[in-house]
Structure formats: C-alpha cells, structure tokens
Amino acid sequence: MKLYQFKDVLYMKKGRALTVENEEKERIGIIEQADISGCEKGHVFSFTVDGGSSVMLGIKKRSIKNFLVATYVIKTEEKTYTLKDKVGNSLLYFCIEGNIERQIIRIEENWSKDLEIKIDQTHIATIKANDFTFKTTIFIEDGISESSTFFAITVLMYFMYKIYNNESEFIENILFD
C-alpha cells in the first residue's frame, strides 16, 4: 500500500489549494473548490494531479423529493459519472455506490469512522482523518495510478464525507434537541 497525506482545513474557500503529498513528502497534486453546473454551490471539489488532468466531484442539487439521498457527479475531461447514496444505509452511515469504467465502486464508513473504497468488492483504499492534527491520510493499493480517476475519487470523497457528517449532525440536532 502507498501512503498519501494532505492537511485539511475547517472551511475550504475558493482560491485555496490543499497539497496532496506522497510518503516522501513530494507533491502529487492539489485539491481546490470548483464548480459543476447543476451541483450545489460550495459542494464541488477538484483534484489536479501534477502535470496531468483534473477530476471534479460534487453533489447534485437536491430537491424535497431527494433531500435525504444525494447524487454525486464525477466529471473528468472525457466523461461524466454519477454515484448515489445507498438507500437505507445512508440514513445510518455514509455509503455510496455506482459504476465507473464498468466497475462497481463502493465507498463506505467503517466502525472506526474511516472511509473504505472498494472496486468490484476488492478493498483498494482507506481514508483516515485526524481531527486534532487535521492531517488526512490515504492508504491506497500499489496498482492504483496517481493519475487515475479512482485515485482522484478517493482523494475527493473525503470532502463528500465531511459534508455528509455536517448535514447529519444538523438533522440530528433538529430531530433530537
């Protein structure tokens, strides 16, 4: 497994870039806030690998009928993909599924509050956040290229998880306070 890290921030604003580094502290790419037409403002992020292309990930605008089940838009230079919250599971914990490049991808929160990424039921990555140091660590299988769509999705999915946690906490406070 390879290790990557980036220093998180409490609030990501436009114009700010977070640097993703490998184990040797070499810069691999940057994370920035972005915009995708039809997606919620402030809920779109991009990962640009150094010397390569960008992948954007955002939450599609929701309405009353799909307020509790989010759809995620992944936009590469060539294609656009969608992933969805797994109905039922997403009310209890973060769980997203979909198809990318004819492979089933599943991202879900485990009991330790880490994110696990699986492709065709094979575990390829784990994302661990440290709330005290704000360092986010990604452990990813050696066979996943830094310039691949799967690598970018793994990096960016952390931000979707943060949004999910903030929204869940807000709803929980409304219901139980």
C-alpha atoms as a printed R data frame, in Angstrom:
    type eleno elety resid chain resno       x      y       z
1   ATOM     1    CA   MET     A     1   0.000  0.000   0.000
2   ATOM     2    CA   LYS     A     2   1.087  3.540  -0.743
3   ATOM     3    CA   LEU     A     3   0.514  6.407   1.683
4   ATOM     4    CA   TYR     A     4  -0.604  9.944   0.825
5   ATOM     5    CA   GLN     A     5  -1.452 12.879   3.065
6   ATOM     6    CA   PHE     A     6  -2.883 16.361   2.979
7   ATOM     7    CA   LYS     A     7  -3.505 18.972   5.646
8   ATOM     8    CA   ASP     A     8  -7.225 19.687   5.928
9   ATOM     9    CA   VAL     A     9  -8.879 22.992   6.851
10  ATOM    10    CA   LEU     A    10 -12.048 23.786   8.781
11  ATOM    11    CA   TYR     A    11 -13.530 25.722   5.880
12  ATOM    12    CA   MET     A    12 -12.458 25.324   2.252
13  ATOM    13    CA   LYS     A    13 -12.931 28.504   0.264
14  ATOM    14    CA   LYS     A    14 -12.430 29.340  -3.384
15  ATOM    15    CA   GLY     A    15  -8.846 30.112  -4.286
16  ATOM    16    CA   ARG     A    16  -7.388 27.924  -1.555
17  ATOM    17    CA   ALA     A    17  -5.433 24.822  -2.582
18  ATOM    18    CA   LEU     A    18  -4.566 21.820  -0.436
19  ATOM    19    CA   THR     A    19  -1.429 19.913  -1.403
20  ATOM    20    CA   VAL     A    20  -1.502 16.117  -1.613
21  ATOM    21    CA   GLU     A    21   1.890 14.561  -0.812
22  ATOM    22    CA   ASN     A    22   3.275 11.043  -1.009
23  ATOM    23    CA   GLU     A    23   5.321  9.280   1.712
24  ATOM    24    CA   GLU     A    24   8.477 11.124   0.626
25  ATOM    25    CA   LYS     A    25   6.669 14.485   1.100
26  ATOM    26    CA   GLU     A    26   6.684 15.041  -2.672
27  ATOM    27    CA   ARG     A    27   3.748 16.976  -4.070
28  ATOM    28    CA   ILE     A    28   1.432 14.761  -6.139
29  ATOM    29    CA   GLY     A    29  -1.351 17.241  -6.852
30  ATOM    30    CA   ILE     A    30  -3.727 19.807  -5.422
31  ATOM    31    CA   ILE     A    31  -7.311 19.899  -4.165
32  ATOM    32    CA   GLU     A    32  -9.401 23.015  -4.827
33  ATOM    33    CA   GLN     A    33 -13.002 24.087  -4.599
34  ATOM    34    CA   ALA     A    34 -14.656 24.060  -8.035
35  ATOM    35    CA   ASP     A    35 -17.982 24.442  -9.843
36  ATOM    36    CA   ILE     A    36 -20.035 21.984 -11.871
37  ATOM    37    CA   SER     A    37 -23.258 23.164 -13.487
38  ATOM    38    CA   GLY     A    38 -26.225 21.599 -11.694
39  ATOM    39    CA   CYS     A    39 -24.286 20.908  -8.485
40  ATOM    40    CA   GLU     A    40 -24.655 22.545  -5.089
41  ATOM    41    CA   LYS     A    41 -22.543 25.653  -4.635
42  ATOM    42    CA   GLY     A    42 -19.654 25.045  -2.231
43  ATOM    43    CA   HIS     A    43 -20.041 21.267  -2.517
44  ATOM    44    CA   VAL     A    44 -17.786 20.680  -5.541
45  ATOM    45    CA   PHE     A    45 -14.064 19.924  -5.348
46  ATOM    46    CA   SER     A    46 -11.382 19.127  -7.885
47  ATOM    47    CA   PHE     A    47  -8.168 17.133  -7.727
48  ATOM    48    CA   THR     A    48  -5.476 18.003 -10.249
49  ATOM    49    CA   VAL     A    49  -2.535 15.637 -10.442
50  ATOM    50    CA   ASP     A    50   0.746 17.470 -11.125
51  ATOM    51    CA   GLY     A    51   1.396 17.525 -14.852
52  ATOM    52    CA   GLY     A    52  -1.970 15.910 -15.564
53  ATOM    53    CA   SER     A    53  -5.675 16.382 -15.735
54  ATOM    54    CA   SER     A    54  -8.365 17.335 -13.225
55  ATOM    55    CA   VAL     A    55 -11.244 15.313 -11.851
56  ATOM    56    CA   MET     A    56 -14.159 17.130 -10.220
57  ATOM    57    CA   LEU     A    57 -16.616 15.677  -7.710
58  ATOM    58    CA   GLY     A    58 -19.732 17.389  -6.447
59  ATOM    59    CA   ILE     A    59 -23.205 16.895  -5.024
60  ATOM    60    CA   LYS     A    60 -26.035 17.357  -7.499
61  ATOM    61    CA   LYS     A    61 -28.609 19.967  -6.457
62  ATOM    62    CA   ARG     A    62 -31.277 18.347  -4.308
63  ATOM    63    CA   SER     A    63 -34.988 18.962  -4.059
64  ATOM    64    CA   ILE     A    64 -37.573 17.974  -1.474
65  ATOM    65    CA   LYS     A    65 -38.092 14.516  -3.052
66  ATOM    66    CA   ASN     A    66 -34.382 13.601  -2.992
67  ATOM    67    CA   PHE     A    67 -33.231 15.620   0.020
68  ATOM    68    CA   LEU     A    68 -32.068 12.584   2.011
69  ATOM    69    CA   VAL     A    69 -30.446 10.692  -0.897
70  ATOM    70    CA   ALA     A    70 -27.589 12.538  -2.578
71  ATOM    71    CA   THR     A    71 -26.351 12.032  -6.127
72  ATOM    72    CA   TYR     A    72 -22.657 12.664  -6.732
73  ATOM    73    CA   VAL     A    73 -21.363 13.917 -10.080
74  ATOM    74    CA   ILE     A    74 -17.843 12.984 -11.180
75  ATOM    75    CA   LYS     A    75 -16.552 14.955 -14.122
76  ATOM    76    CA   THR     A    76 -13.352 14.086 -15.975
77  ATOM    77    CA   GLU     A    77 -12.126 15.677 -19.182
78  ATOM    78    CA   GLU     A    78 -13.683 12.837 -21.196
79  ATOM    79    CA   LYS     A    79 -16.684 11.556 -19.212
80  ATOM    80    CA   THR     A    80 -19.223 12.267 -16.517
81  ATOM    81    CA   TYR     A    81 -20.243  9.605 -13.973
82  ATOM    82    CA   THR     A    82 -22.812  9.552 -11.193
83  ATOM    83    CA   LEU     A    83 -22.778  7.768  -7.854
84  ATOM    84    CA   LYS     A    84 -25.637  7.658  -5.353
85  ATOM    85    CA   ASP     A    85 -26.144  7.235  -1.662
86  ATOM    86    CA   LYS     A    86 -27.161  3.650  -0.960
87  ATOM    87    CA   VAL     A    87 -30.808  3.986   0.064
88  ATOM    88    CA   GLY     A    88 -31.362  2.860   3.642
89  ATOM    89    CA   ASN     A    89 -27.677  2.682   4.514
90  ATOM    90    CA   SER     A    90 -27.100  6.414   4.039
91  ATOM    91    CA   LEU     A    91 -29.504  7.217   6.872
92  ATOM    92    CA   LEU     A    92 -27.297  5.232   9.274
93  ATOM    93    CA   TYR     A    93 -23.810  5.771   7.867
94  ATOM    94    CA   PHE     A    94 -22.013  7.159   4.806
95  ATOM    95    CA   CYS     A    95 -22.385  4.700   1.919
96  ATOM    96    CA   ILE     A    96 -22.179  5.465  -1.818
97  ATOM    97    CA   GLU     A    97 -22.316  3.147  -4.817
98  ATOM    98    CA   GLY     A    98 -22.111  3.374  -8.580
99  ATOM    99    CA   ASN     A    99 -20.341  2.310 -11.767
100 ATOM   100    CA   ILE     A   100 -17.173  3.847 -13.128
101 ATOM   101    CA   GLU     A   101 -15.397  2.464 -16.171
102 ATOM   102    CA   ARG     A   102 -17.665 -0.633 -15.987
103 ATOM   103    CA   GLN     A   103 -16.567 -1.385 -12.433
104 ATOM   104    CA   ILE     A   104 -18.708 -1.176  -9.295
105 ATOM   105    CA   ILE     A   105 -17.334  1.284  -6.780
106 ATOM   106    CA   ARG     A   106 -18.497  1.434  -3.167
107 ATOM   107    CA   ILE     A   107 -17.372  3.994  -0.598
108 ATOM   108    CA   GLU     A   108 -18.493  3.444   2.965
109 ATOM   109    CA   GLU     A   109 -17.758  4.481   6.502
110 ATOM   110    CA   ASN     A   110 -16.476  1.736   8.809
111 ATOM   111    CA   TRP     A   111 -16.880  1.369  12.601
112 ATOM   112    CA   SER     A   112 -13.695  3.417  13.149
113 ATOM   113    CA   LYS     A   113 -15.188  6.315  11.133
114 ATOM   114    CA   ASP     A   114 -12.640  5.751   8.351
115 ATOM   115    CA   LEU     A   115 -13.720  5.557   4.714
116 ATOM   116    CA   GLU     A   116 -13.135  2.349   2.773
117 ATOM   117    CA   ILE     A   117 -13.146  2.331  -1.016
118 ATOM   118    CA   LYS     A   118 -13.879 -0.922  -2.840
119 ATOM   119    CA   ILE     A   119 -13.858 -1.666  -6.566
120 ATOM   120    CA   ASP     A   120 -15.733 -4.811  -7.588
121 ATOM   121    CA   GLN     A   121 -15.764 -5.819  -3.890
122 ATOM   122    CA   THR     A   122 -11.962 -5.537  -3.611
123 ATOM   123    CA   HIS     A   123 -10.709 -3.102  -0.971
124 ATOM   124    CA   ILE     A   124  -8.405 -0.586  -2.688
125 ATOM   125    CA   ALA     A   125  -8.098  2.305  -0.230
126 ATOM   126    CA   THR     A   126  -8.736  3.612   3.276
127 ATOM   127    CA   ILE     A   127  -9.046  7.272   4.246
128 ATOM   128    CA   LYS     A   128  -8.227  8.217   7.840
129 ATOM   129    CA   ALA     A   129  -8.822 11.720   9.182
130 ATOM   130    CA   ASN     A   130  -7.191 13.056  12.327
131 ATOM   131    CA   ASP     A   131  -9.454 15.669  13.932
132 ATOM   132    CA   PHE     A   132  -6.641 17.005  16.138
133 ATOM   133    CA   THR     A   133  -3.809 17.448  13.627
134 ATOM   134    CA   PHE     A   134  -6.109 17.986  10.594
135 ATOM   135    CA   LYS     A   135  -3.893 15.541   8.670
136 ATOM   136    CA   THR     A   136  -5.838 13.268   6.378
137 ATOM   137    CA   THR     A   137  -4.058 10.056   5.414
138 ATOM   138    CA   ILE     A   138  -4.921  7.863   2.442
139 ATOM   139    CA   PHE     A   139  -3.686  4.298   2.143
140 ATOM   140    CA   ILE     A   140  -4.146  3.052  -1.421
141 ATOM   141    CA   GLU     A   141  -3.203 -0.133  -3.256
142 ATOM   142    CA   ASP     A   142   0.042 -0.022  -5.232
143 ATOM   143    CA   GLY     A   143  -1.756 -0.806  -8.517
144 ATOM   144    CA   ILE     A   144  -3.816  2.412  -8.448
145 ATOM   145    CA   SER     A   145  -2.120  5.126 -10.506
146 ATOM   146    CA   GLU     A   146  -1.993  8.691  -9.152
147 ATOM   147    CA   SER     A   147  -3.363  9.908 -12.490
148 ATOM   148    CA   SER     A   148  -6.352  7.529 -12.453
149 ATOM   149    CA   THR     A   149  -9.975  8.505 -11.931
150 ATOM   150    CA   PHE     A   150 -10.145  6.096  -8.961
151 ATOM   151    CA   PHE     A   151  -7.252  7.859  -7.223
152 ATOM   152    CA   ALA     A   152  -8.897 11.275  -7.687
153 ATOM   153    CA   ILE     A   153 -12.266  9.976  -6.452
154 ATOM   154    CA   THR     A   154 -10.567  8.517  -3.375
155 ATOM   155    CA   VAL     A   155  -8.933 11.860  -2.570
156 ATOM   156    CA   LEU     A   156 -12.110 13.891  -3.170
157 ATOM   157    CA   MET     A   157 -14.545 11.540  -1.451
158 ATOM   158    CA   TYR     A   158 -13.200 12.705   1.904
159 ATOM   159    CA   PHE     A   159 -14.849 16.098   1.283
160 ATOM   160    CA   MET     A   160 -18.202 14.485   0.464
161 ATOM   161    CA   TYR     A   161 -17.909 12.584   3.752
162 ATOM   162    CA   LYS     A   162 -17.300 15.843   5.626
163 ATOM   163    CA   ILE     A   163 -20.404 17.378   4.042
164 ATOM   164    CA   TYR     A   164 -22.425 14.268   4.927
165 ATOM   165    CA   ASN     A   165 -21.259 14.463   8.562
166 ATOM   166    CA   ASN     A   166 -22.136 18.164   8.836
167 ATOM   167    CA   GLU     A   167 -25.592 17.612   7.349
168 ATOM   168    CA   SER     A   168 -26.234 14.520   9.516
169 ATOM   169    CA   GLU     A   169 -25.284 16.430  12.642
170 ATOM   170    CA   PHE     A   170 -27.587 19.302  11.643
171 ATOM   171    CA   ILE     A   171 -30.549 16.951  11.033
172 ATOM   172    CA   GLU     A   172 -29.828 15.051  14.244
173 ATOM   173    CA   ASN     A   173 -29.861 18.327  16.211
174 ATOM   174    CA   ILE     A   174 -33.210 19.311  14.703
175 ATOM   175    CA   LEU     A   175 -34.791 15.934  15.432
176 ATOM   176    CA   PHE     A   176 -33.407 15.230  18.900
177 ATOM   177    CA   ASP     A   177 -32.925 18.628  20.565
